[in-house]
Amino acid sequence: MRRRPVLPSHHDDMEKGGGKPASSRLCFLATLCAMFWVLIFYFHFAVVSNEPDSSAAQTAEVRINRARLKFPVPDGATRLDMPLAPPARSSEPPPSPPVERPKEEEEEEVKPAAGVRQQEALPKVLAASYPFERALKTAENKSDPCGGRYIYVHELPSRFNEDMLRECEKLSVWTNMCRFMSNDGLGPPLSDEEGVFSSTGWYGTNQFSVDVIFGNRMKQYECLTKDSSIAAAVFVPFYAGFDIARYLWGYNISTRDAASLDLVDWLMKKPEWNVMGGRDHFLVAGRITWDFRRLTEQESDWGSKLLFLPAAKNMSMLVVESSPWNSNDFGIPYPTYFHPAKDADVFLWQDRMRNLERPWLFSFAGAPRPGDPMSIRGQLIDQCRSSSVCKLLECDLGESKCHSPSTIMKMFQSSLFCLQPQGDSYTRRSAFDSMLAGCIPVFFHPGSAYVQYTWHLPKNYTRYSVFIPEDDVRSRNASIEERLKSIHPDVVKNMREEVINLIPRVIYADPRSKLETLKDAFDVSIEAIIKKVTKLRRDIIADREDKDFIEENSWKYSLLEDGQQTIGPHEWDPFFSKPKEKGGESSSSSAEVAKNSWKSEQRVQN
């Protein structure tokens, strides 16, 4: 007989559902389940929660959003969604697993490491938020002579510029401007019958022709670019001065404003405008600022409203006379008769002015203003007439020696000092003609030069000029002759040398050529615009724009030296404390200034 087995088979045990081995198996399964959940919790708290990239990315995203909110939106500009840095690519390797360290070592080392990582990565992310980043970086390329100096020029429709020149007979009410448009805006050549000029470079230039002269000089600029993303500034070749000159007399405000509104509409549709809302754009107008600052919509009010348009407030406008109370225009010199084609022409002229005999202590060329009770011209004429050391050239309606370039330049060349009171507005072309002749200008109002041409003339005005306040002349407490005689001869010599050295900076070279080493008025203006835009861009990135800027005190800011930030009371405050509306002179006074300027133009052209 076969023996029966002692232990039952596993199959029998499972069917019966009893016995000690089944209980042990259940314990084993429970243990596996517990270990699984321990691993899950360990992975969550030990790996995911300590992931450094997650924290850094969240921090960077918050800071980027804050930076985007702080990005200034200029008036008249459309808000842009600034581009952000791209997300991490899926192909990037995952972070290394954490290394277990003592707690003390972790507190000392992990936090600084994370901070360094964020500081290194964050600027790259933020820099991508500004579309002008590439333009700023060009200045870092030392091998590129145009780095940081590129200019992009808008290709405007011809109605904004060239069409005006084709109808040049309509650019002035009193004269045919066509002859002044010859030679790229320099006008007809001047003959040297009296031996006053040098052999080349002299032209009968109209004082309001800067629009076309500047535009033609821009065509010769060595750092033009078709790539606006690397441009340090954007030039708008709109002949604003010529445009308004056509319509100031006898036209309604709709006609006067039409081209300005059309221009702004055209610009704001361009991608270049959206980079900074036009704050990197600039244009040139060869007229005084009051021709573009109409304060009301009354037909009787003067000029256009170009400089009061919201979009135009963001642009920079270069004019021959700016407003002391507004920040969107800048003074550049009136054109003179001298337009050299090379450096040698300038050097020869400067040497000639140094060696001239100057028999007259001072001189004055101008007409009285009997209808203006505030004008001091009558007193200046009286003092000059009664002095044996003053040369007077009286100007009046019709033909006059004051309208002869050779007569004016000959008088200035024979004088040590040239009186330059206000014209019909603050400034007059005569100031630059006299400096071209090496004659030391005498100003009576700071608005005639000192707060106007801060790009081109030294801010320390005593280096090149004499200042006698108007009130001293009105009260007859100032003898011009005695004041000028009291200046030591050595000081006079130094001042005259300073004036002669300034000649290149206040003249416009021939637009068909370029000076080799000297910088003319065009070069100085371009450098100043680029510096202005570059500083603005860097201030935007650093979030350090002046939030307390007071536009009414714009003339004070223009006098600050590099590095200075704050303004305060100034000795010239009384000169600029006239009643003002909307940031400019009162409507009646600004309009009167502009109209008087046109009356002066009528005297010159007739």
JOTANOR-V197716 format. One record per residue. N is the residue number from 1. D_FIRST is the distance of its C-alpha to the first C-alpha in whole Angstrom. Layout:
N&D_FIRST + N&D_FIRST
This chain:
1&0 + 2&4 + 3&7 + 4&9 + 5&13 + 6&15 + 7&18 + 8&19 + 9&20 + 10&24 + 11&24 + 12&23 + 13&25 + 14&28 + 15&28 + 16&27 + 17&30 + 18&30 + 19&29 + 20&31 + 21&31 + 22&33 + 23&36 + 24&36 + 25&36 + 26&39 + 27&41 + 28&41 + 29&42 + 30&45 + 31&46 + 32&47 + 33&49 + 34&51 + 35&51 + 36&53 + 37&55 + 38&57 + 39&57 + 40&59 + 41&61 + 42&62 + 43&63 + 44&65 + 45&67 + 46&67 + 47&68 + 48&69 + 49&71 + 50&73 + 51&74 + 52&77 + 53&78 + 54&78 + 55&80 + 56&83 + 57&83 + 58&83 + 59&86 + 60&88 + 61&87 + 62&89 + 63&92 + 64&92 + 65&93 + 66&95 + 67&97 + 68&97 + 69&99 + 70&101 + 71&102 + 72&106 + 73&107 + 74&111 + 75&113 + 76&113 + 77&110 + 78&107 + 79&103 + 80&101 + 81&97 + 82&97 + 83&94 + 84&92 + 85&90 + 86&87 + 87&83 + 88&81 + 89&79 + 90&76 + 91&75 + 92&76 + 93&73 + 94&72 + 95&73 + 96&71 + 97&68 + 98&70 + 99&70 + 100&69 + 101&72 + 102&73 + 103&75 + 104&78 + 105&78 + 106&77 + 107&80 + 108&83 + 109&82 + 110&80 + 111&83 + 112&86 + 113&83 + 114&83 + 115&87 + 116&88 + 117&85 + 118&87 + 119&91 + 120&90 + 121&89 + 122&91 + 123&94 + 124&93 + 125&91 + 126&95 + 127&97 + 128&95 + 129&97 + 130&100 + 131&101 + 132&104 + 133&102 + 134&102 + 135&106 + 136&106 + 137&104 + 138&106 + 139&109 + 140&106 + 141&106 + 142&109 + 143&110 + 144&111 + 145&114 + 146&114 + 147&111 + 148&111 + 149&115 + 150&114 + 151&115 + 152&114 + 153&117 + 154&116 + 155&118 + 156&120 + 157&121 + 158&125 + 159&126 + 160&125 + 161&127 + 162&129 + 163&130 + 164&132 + 165&134 + 166&135 + 167&137 + 168&138 + 169&142 + 170&140 + 171&139 + 172&142 + 173&144 + 174&147 + 175&146 + 176&145 + 177&142 + 178&141 + 179&143 + 180&141 + 181&138 + 182&139 + 183&138 + 184&134 + 185&136 + 186&139 + 187&142 + 188&145 + 189&145 + 190&148 + 191&151 + 192&153 + 193&156 + 194&157 + 195&155 + 196&152 + 197&149 + 198&147 + 199&147 + 200&144 + 201&142 + 202&144 + 203&144 + 204&145 + 205&142 + 206&142 + 207&140 + 208&138 + 209&136 + 210&133 + 211&131 + 212&131 + 213&132 + 214&129 + 215&127 + 216&128 + 217&128 + 218&124 + 219&124 + 220&125 + 221&122 + 222&120 + 223&117 + 224&116 + 225&113 + 226&111 + 227&108 + 228&109 + 229&105 + 230&107 + 231&110 + 232&112 + 233&114 + 234&115 + 235&119 + 236&120 + 237&123 + 238&125 + 239&128 + 240&129 + 241&132 + 242&134 + 243&132 + 244&133 + 245&137 + 246&137 + 247&137 + 248&138 + 249&141 + 250&142 + 251&138 + 252&136 + 253&133 + 254&130 + 255&132 + 256&132 + 257&128 + 258&127 + 259&126 + 260&124 + 261&122 + 262&121 + 263&120 + 264&118 + 265&116 + 266&116 + 267&115 + 268&112 + 269&110 + 270&110 + 271&106 + 272&109 + 273&110 + 274&107 + 275&106 + 276&108 + 277&110 + 278&113 + 279&113 + 280&113 + 281&116 + 282&120 + 283&123 + 284&127 + 285&130 + 286&133 + 287&135 + 288&135 + 289&132 + 290&134 + 291&134 + 292&130 + 293&130 + 294&131 + 295&130 + 296&131 + 297&131 + 298&135 + 299&136 + 300&139 + 301&137 + 302&137 + 303&134 + 304&131 + 305&128 + 306&126 + 307&125 + 308&124 + 309&121 + 310&118 + 311&117 + 312&120 + 313&119 + 314&116 + 315&118 + 316&121 + 317&124 + 318&127 + 319&130 + 320&134 + 321&134 + 322&131 + 323&131 + 324&131 + 325&128 + 326&126 + 327&123 + 328&122 + 329&126 + 330&127 + 331&130 + 332&131 + 333&134 + 334&137 + 335&138 + 336&141 + 337&143 + 338&141 + 339&138 + 340&138 + 341&136 + 342&135 + 343&135 + 344&138 + 345&140 + 346&139 + 347&140 + 348&143 + 349&144 + 350&143 + 351&145 + 352&148 + 353&147 + 354&147 + 355&151 + 356&153 + 357&156 + 358&155 + 359&159 + 360&158 + 361&156 + 362&154 + 363&154 + 364&153 + 365&153 + 366&153 + 367&154 + 368&155 + 369&153 + 370&156 + 371&153 + 372&151 + 373&152 + 374&149 + 375&150 + 376&151 + 377&153 + 378&156 + 379&156 + 380&155 + 381&158 + 382&160 + 383&159 + 384&159 + 385&163 + 386&164 + 387&163 + 388&164 + 389&161 + 390&159 + 391&159 + 392&158 + 393&157 + 394&158 + 395&156 + 396&157 + 397&156 + 398&157 + 399&158 + 400&157 + 401&157 + 402&154 + 403&152 + 404&153 + 405&150 + 406&153 + 407&155 + 408&152 + 409&150 + 410&154 + 411&155 + 412&151 + 413&151 + 414&155 + 415&153 + 416&152 + 417&150 + 418&150 + 419&149 + 420&146 + 421&147 + 422&144 + 423&145 + 424&145 + 425&141 + 426&140 + 427&140 + 428&142 + 429&142 + 430&145 + 431&143 + 432&141 + 433&144 + 434&146 + 435&143 + 436&143 + 437&146 + 438&146 + 439&147 + 440&146 + 441&145 + 442&146 + 443&144 + 444&145 + 445&142 + 446&138 + 447&137 + 448&139 + 449&137 + 450&135 + 451&132 + 452&132 + 453&132 + 454&129 + 455&128 + 456&131 + 457&133 + 458&132 + 459&131 + 460&134 + 461&137 + 462&140 + 463&139 + 464&140 + 465&142 + 466&145 + 467&144 + 468&147 + 469&145 + 470&147 + 471&148 + 472&150 + 473&152 + 474&153 + 475&154 + 476&156 + 477&155 + 478&154 + 479&156 + 480&154 + 481&157 + 482&157 + 483&153 + 484&153 + 485&155 + 486&154 + 487&151 + 488&151 + 489&152 + 490&148 + 491&146 + 492&148 + 493&147 + 494&143 + 495&143 + 496&145 + 497&142 + 498&139 + 499&141 + 500&141 + 501&138 + 502&136 + 503&138 + 504&135 + 505&133 + 506&135 + 507&136 + 508&134 + 509&134 + 510&134 + 511&131 + 512&132 + 513&131 + 514&129 + 515&131 + 516&129 + 517&128 + 518&130 + 519&129 + 520&131 + 521&131 + 522&128 + 523&126 + 524&126 + 525&125 + 526&122 + 527&121 + 528&122 + 529&120 + 530&117 + 531&117 + 532&117 + 533&114 + 534&112 + 535&112 + 536&111 + 537&108 + 538&107 + 539&108 + 540&106 + 541&103 + 542&104 + 543&104 + 544&108 + 545&110 + 546&113 + 547&112 + 548&116 + 549&118 + 550&121 + 551&123 + 552&126 + 553&126 + 554&125 + 555&129 + 556&127 + 557&124 + 558&126 + 559&128 + 560&125 + 561&124 + 562&121 + 563&118 + 564&120 + 565&118 + 566&121 + 567&124 + 568&127 + 569&130 + 570&132 + 571&136 + 572&136 + 573&135 + 574&138 + 575&139 + 576&135 + 577&136 + 578&137 + 579&136 + 580&133 + 581&131 + 582&127 + 583&127 + 584&130 + 585&134 + 586&136 + 587&136 + 588&139 + 589&140 + 590&137 + 591&139 + 592&142 + 593&141 + 594&140 + 595&143 + 596&145 + 597&143 + 598&144 + 599&147 + 600&147 + 601&146 + 602&148 + 603&151 + 604&150 + 605&149 + 606&152
